């Protein structure tokens, strides 16, 4: 697919980064809850 424009590639990259950030936040929240449940906080 050579007809993909620069804007589309930038948008796809931005969405990929956003998904990675959201997943990282969710993992951090889950880890924090687990640590809090075991009394590390």
N, C-alpha and C positions, 0 to 999 in steps of 0.2 A: 504494500500500500504506500506508494510514493506520493499520493494525492493528499496526504494528511498535511494540513497547514501548520504553521508555527504556532498559531493561537490554540489550535486543538491540542498540540503536543504540550504547550504550557498548561492548558486547562487540565489535561489528563495528569500531568506531573503534580499540579497543585492538589487535585483530588486525591491522588495517591498519598501525598504527604499528609493531607488532612486525615485520611483513613488510618495511617500509621500513628499519627498523634492521638487520635481517639482511642485506638487499641491500647497504646501505651498508657493513657490516662486510666482506662478501665482496668488494666493489669495492676497499675499502681494502687488504685482504690481497693481492689480485691486483696492485694498483698497487705495493705494497711489494715484492712478489716481482720485478716487472719492474724497478723501480729498483735492487734489490739485484743483479739479473742484469747490469745495466749499470754496476754499481760506484758508485752514488751514495751507498751507505751505508758 
